[in-house]
Amino acid sequence: MIAKFFNKTKPFNTLVVIVGLVLMYIISYLHFIEVKIDFIFFSKSVLFFFVLLATLFIVNFIVRKNTLTKDNSYSLLIFVLCLGMFPLSTLNSTYLATHLLLLFAYRRIYSLRTTKDTKTKLFDSAFWIGIATIVYPNSFIYILLIYAGIFIFNKSTIRNIFIPLIGFLAPILIYGVYLLAMGDFDNFNLQLKYNFVFLSYNSLKLLIPITLILGYLLWAVPLTTIKIVTVNNEFRTSWFLLLIHLLISILLIIPSLYKNGSEFLFLFFPTAIILTNYLQIIKEEWFKEVFLYLFLVITITSYFL
């Protein structure tokens, strides 16, 4: 039933996903946040929710604009269910802000498949990654996604190689000059933060959803790749970029400072699109239902583990 319901892109489907996001966000705050609720706390909570909501709409825009999936709502549904599996991913303000900035970069990177405004897209995407690096220094690694896009979409020229470097450094230099002018240059700190202790992943509340998502990806990626490669269409290049995006996100998660599930936020965008493409090649409706219902069950139980 759930697979059939989200098989088409309809306003009501999007509304259902938004309602689900609201419920998960409220439950996450009530379950994980133990502070006095006052006006400032409420204001911040509302602000974070609108960041999440903006994230959802930008994800939908990128998917539709670049035809990363067919006409369905699976990607939005899976993205929100992933958020629900890792509730703390909706509460980490640094990661939320960084992820939103990176989405603006993804929007430009995936649109490199067209021939329009290539140099502007390269500068803009690197500029957004530069800002994200100021917020969360480890996110600099996504500059690799730009260069992957350059080579995959055959945009390799000397100028195109150097434009992302200029775009990336521009906001960082502006930020440094601003702090210097304000006499606060001591706060100019882009030190990488890392943590290679994974003991927290042994807890069931993280182990079960991590196992599910990685298991789904290990199953879906090779099968979907074979299907896409054997079909001569334009989506093949975008698919390879998605796989590189997935790999870069994993490389960001592994050394992340926080090991409480919030770091997996960076994995949700490529994961949702990859798993959606897998569902699109499945003909058995019952299998789609089991696939999505298992996602839903794990999401719900994540709040009780």
C-alpha positions as CSV (number, residue, x, y, z in Angstrom):
1,M,0.0,0.0,0.0
2,I,2.7,2.5,0.9
3,A,4.7,1.8,-2.3
4,K,1.6,2.3,-4.4
5,F,0.7,5.5,-2.6
6,F,4.0,7.1,-3.2
7,N,4.4,5.8,-6.7
8,K,3.4,9.1,-8.2
9,T,4.4,12.7,-7.4
10,K,1.4,14.4,-6.0
11,P,0.9,17.4,-3.7
12,F,-0.9,15.3,-1.2
13,N,2.1,12.8,-1.1
14,T,4.4,15.7,-0.3
15,L,2.0,16.9,2.4
16,V,2.0,13.5,4.0
17,V,5.8,13.5,4.0
18,I,5.9,16.9,5.6
19,V,3.4,15.9,8.3
20,G,5.7,12.9,9.0
21,L,8.7,15.2,9.3
22,V,6.8,17.4,11.8
23,L,5.8,14.4,13.9
24,M,9.3,13.0,14.0
25,Y,10.8,16.4,14.8
26,I,8.5,17.0,17.7
27,I,9.0,13.4,19.1
28,S,12.8,13.8,18.7
29,Y,12.8,17.0,20.8
30,L,10.5,15.6,23.4
31,H,12.6,12.4,23.6
32,F,16.1,13.6,23.4
33,I,16.2,17.2,24.6
34,E,16.1,17.8,28.4
35,V,16.1,21.5,28.9
36,K,13.6,24.1,30.1
37,I,11.2,25.1,27.4
38,D,11.2,28.9,27.1
39,F,10.7,31.4,24.3
40,I,14.4,31.2,23.2
41,F,14.3,27.4,23.1
42,F,11.0,27.5,21.2
43,S,12.3,30.0,18.7
44,K,15.4,28.0,18.0
45,S,13.4,24.8,17.6
46,V,11.1,26.5,15.1
47,L,14.1,27.8,13.2
48,F,15.7,24.4,13.0
49,F,12.5,22.9,11.8
50,F,12.3,25.4,8.9
51,V,15.9,24.5,8.0
52,L,14.8,20.9,7.8
53,L,11.7,21.9,5.8
54,A,13.9,23.9,3.4
55,T,16.2,20.9,3.1
56,L,13.3,18.7,2.1
57,F,12.1,21.2,-0.6
58,I,15.7,21.6,-2.0
59,V,16.2,17.9,-2.1
60,N,12.9,17.6,-4.1
61,F,14.0,20.4,-6.4
62,I,17.4,18.8,-7.2
63,V,15.8,15.5,-7.9
64,R,13.1,16.9,-10.2
65,K,15.3,19.5,-11.9
66,N,18.0,17.0,-12.8
67,T,15.7,14.0,-13.4
68,L,17.5,11.9,-10.8
69,T,14.4,9.7,-10.4
70,K,11.2,9.0,-12.2
71,D,7.9,10.6,-11.4
72,N,7.4,9.3,-7.8
73,S,7.8,10.4,-4.2
74,Y,10.0,7.6,-3.0
75,S,13.1,9.8,-2.6
76,L,11.4,12.3,-0.3
77,L,9.8,9.4,1.7
78,I,13.1,7.6,2.1
79,F,15.0,10.8,3.0
80,V,12.5,11.6,5.8
81,L,12.5,8.0,7.1
82,C,16.3,8.2,7.2
83,L,16.0,11.3,9.4
84,G,13.6,9.3,11.6
85,M,16.0,6.4,11.9
86,F,18.7,8.8,13.3
87,P,16.6,11.3,15.3
88,L,19.7,13.3,16.5
89,S,20.4,14.2,12.9
90,T,17.4,16.6,13.1
91,L,18.8,18.3,16.3
92,N,22.5,19.0,15.4
93,S,22.4,22.6,14.4
94,T,26.0,22.5,12.9
95,Y,25.2,19.6,10.7
96,L,21.8,20.9,9.7
97,A,23.3,24.3,8.6
98,T,26.2,22.6,6.8
99,H,23.9,20.1,5.0
100,L,21.6,22.9,3.9
101,L,24.6,24.8,2.4
102,L,25.9,21.7,0.7
103,L,22.5,21.1,-0.9
104,F,22.9,24.5,-2.6
105,A,26.2,23.2,-3.9
106,Y,24.7,19.9,-5.0
107,R,22.0,21.8,-7.0
108,R,24.7,23.4,-9.1
109,I,27.0,20.3,-9.4
110,Y,24.3,17.9,-10.7
111,S,23.1,20.6,-13.2
112,L,26.6,20.4,-14.8
113,R,25.1,17.7,-17.1
114,T,23.8,20.6,-19.2
115,T,26.0,22.9,-21.2
116,K,24.5,26.1,-19.8
117,D,26.5,28.4,-17.5
118,T,29.1,25.8,-16.7
119,K,31.7,28.3,-15.2
120,T,29.0,30.0,-13.1
121,K,27.9,26.6,-11.7
122,L,31.4,25.6,-10.9
123,F,32.1,28.9,-9.0
124,D,28.7,28.8,-7.2
125,S,29.0,25.2,-6.1
126,A,32.5,25.7,-4.7
127,F,31.5,29.0,-3.1
128,W,28.7,27.2,-1.1
129,I,31.1,24.4,-0.1
130,G,33.5,27.1,1.1
131,I,30.8,28.6,3.3
132,A,29.9,25.1,4.6
133,T,33.6,24.6,5.4
134,I,33.6,27.7,7.6
135,V,30.6,26.2,9.5
136,Y,32.0,22.6,9.6
137,P,35.6,22.3,8.3
138,N,35.4,18.6,7.5
139,S,32.9,19.4,4.7
140,F,35.7,20.7,2.5
141,I,35.9,17.1,1.2
142,Y,32.9,17.8,-1.1
143,I,35.1,19.9,-3.3
144,L,36.0,16.4,-4.7
145,L,32.4,16.1,-5.9
146,I,32.8,19.2,-8.1
147,Y,35.9,17.7,-9.8
148,A,34.1,14.4,-10.2
149,G,31.3,16.3,-11.9
150,I,33.8,18.1,-14.2
151,F,35.3,14.8,-15.4
152,I,32.1,12.8,-15.6
153,F,30.2,15.5,-17.5
154,N,33.2,16.2,-19.8
155,K,33.8,19.8,-18.6
156,S,37.6,19.4,-18.3
157,T,39.4,22.6,-19.3
158,I,42.2,24.4,-17.6
159,R,39.8,27.2,-16.6
160,N,37.2,24.9,-15.3
161,I,39.8,23.2,-13.1
162,F,40.9,26.4,-11.4
163,I,37.4,28.1,-11.0
164,P,36.3,25.8,-8.2
165,L,39.5,26.6,-6.2
166,I,38.8,30.3,-6.5
167,G,35.1,29.8,-5.6
168,F,36.1,27.7,-2.6
169,L,38.7,30.1,-1.2
170,A,36.6,33.3,-1.8
171,P,34.2,32.9,1.2
172,I,37.1,31.7,3.5
173,L,39.2,34.7,2.6
174,I,36.3,37.1,3.0
175,Y,35.6,35.5,6.4
176,G,39.2,35.9,7.5
177,V,39.4,39.5,6.4
178,Y,36.1,40.3,8.3
179,L,37.5,38.8,11.5
180,L,40.8,40.7,11.0
181,A,38.9,43.9,10.5
182,M,36.9,43.3,13.7
183,G,40.0,42.5,15.7
184,D,38.8,38.9,16.2
185,F,41.1,37.0,13.9
186,D,42.0,34.6,16.8
187,N,38.6,33.0,16.1
188,F,39.6,32.1,12.6
189,N,39.8,28.4,13.1
190,L,39.3,25.8,10.3
191,Q,40.8,23.0,12.2
192,L,39.5,19.5,11.2
193,K,37.7,17.6,13.9
194,Y,37.9,13.9,14.0
195,N,37.0,10.9,16.1
196,F,37.8,7.3,15.2
197,V,36.2,5.7,18.2
198,F,33.2,3.7,17.0
199,L,32.0,2.0,20.2
200,S,28.7,4.0,20.2
201,Y,27.7,2.1,17.1
202,N,27.4,-1.0,19.1
203,S,24.2,0.2,20.7
204,L,21.0,-1.2,19.1
205,K,19.6,2.3,18.4
206,L,22.4,2.9,15.9
207,L,23.5,-0.6,15.0
208,I,20.1,-1.6,13.6
209,P,19.5,1.4,11.3
210,I,23.1,1.5,10.1
211,T,22.9,-2.2,9.3
212,L,19.6,-1.7,7.4
213,I,20.8,1.2,5.3
214,L,24.2,-0.3,4.5
215,G,22.6,-3.6,3.7
216,Y,20.1,-2.0,1.4
217,L,22.9,0.0,-0.3
218,L,25.1,-3.1,-0.7
219,W,22.2,-4.9,-2.3
220,A,20.9,-2.0,-4.4
221,V,24.0,-0.4,-5.8
222,P,25.4,-3.3,-8.0
223,L,21.9,-4.4,-9.2
224,T,20.9,-0.9,-10.2
225,T,24.3,0.0,-11.7
226,I,24.1,-3.1,-14.0
227,K,20.6,-2.1,-15.1
228,I,21.5,1.6,-15.7
229,V,24.8,0.8,-17.5
230,T,23.1,-1.6,-19.9
231,V,20.6,1.1,-21.0
232,N,22.1,3.8,-23.2
233,N,20.7,7.0,-21.7
234,E,21.9,10.3,-20.3
235,F,21.2,9.2,-16.7
236,R,24.3,7.0,-16.6
237,T,26.6,10.0,-15.9
238,S,24.4,11.3,-13.1
239,W,24.3,7.8,-11.6
240,F,28.1,7.6,-11.5
241,L,28.2,11.0,-9.8
242,L,25.7,9.8,-7.3
243,L,27.9,6.8,-6.4
244,I,30.9,9.1,-6.0
245,H,28.7,11.3,-3.8
246,L,27.8,8.3,-1.7
247,L,31.5,7.4,-1.3
248,I,32.5,11.0,-0.3
249,S,29.7,11.1,2.3
250,I,30.9,7.9,3.8
251,L,34.5,9.3,3.9
252,L,33.1,12.3,5.8
253,I,31.1,10.2,8.3
254,I,34.0,7.9,9.2
255,P,36.1,10.5,11.0
256,S,33.2,12.7,12.2
257,L,33.6,14.1,15.7
258,Y,30.1,13.1,16.8
259,K,29.2,9.4,16.8
260,N,25.6,9.6,17.8
261,G,23.9,9.1,14.5
262,S,23.6,12.8,13.6
263,E,26.7,12.5,11.3
264,F,24.7,10.2,8.9
265,L,22.7,13.2,7.8
266,F,25.2,13.7,5.0
267,L,24.5,10.2,3.7
268,F,20.7,10.6,3.3
269,F,20.6,12.6,0.0
270,P,22.6,10.1,-2.2
271,T,21.1,7.2,-0.3
272,A,17.5,8.3,-0.9
273,I,18.1,8.7,-4.6
274,I,20.0,5.5,-5.1
275,L,17.4,3.4,-3.2
276,T,14.6,5.1,-5.2
277,N,16.3,4.1,-8.5
278,Y,16.5,0.6,-7.2
279,L,12.8,0.5,-6.4
280,Q,12.1,1.8,-9.9
281,I,13.6,-1.3,-11.4
282,I,11.8,-3.7,-9.2
283,K,8.7,-5.2,-10.8
284,E,7.3,-7.1,-7.8
285,E,5.0,-4.8,-5.9
286,W,5.0,-6.9,-2.8
287,F,8.8,-6.5,-2.6
288,K,8.6,-2.8,-2.8
289,E,6.0,-2.9,0.0
290,V,8.3,-5.0,2.2
291,F,11.2,-2.8,1.4
292,L,9.5,0.4,2.5
293,Y,7.6,-1.1,5.4
294,L,10.8,-2.3,6.9
295,F,12.2,1.2,6.6
296,L,9.1,2.5,8.4
297,V,9.2,-0.1,11.2
298,I,12.9,0.6,11.9
299,T,12.2,4.3,11.9
300,I,9.4,3.9,14.5
301,T,11.4,1.5,16.7
302,S,14.4,3.9,16.7
303,Y,12.6,6.0,19.2
304,F,12.2,3.1,21.6
305,L,15.6,1.4,21.5
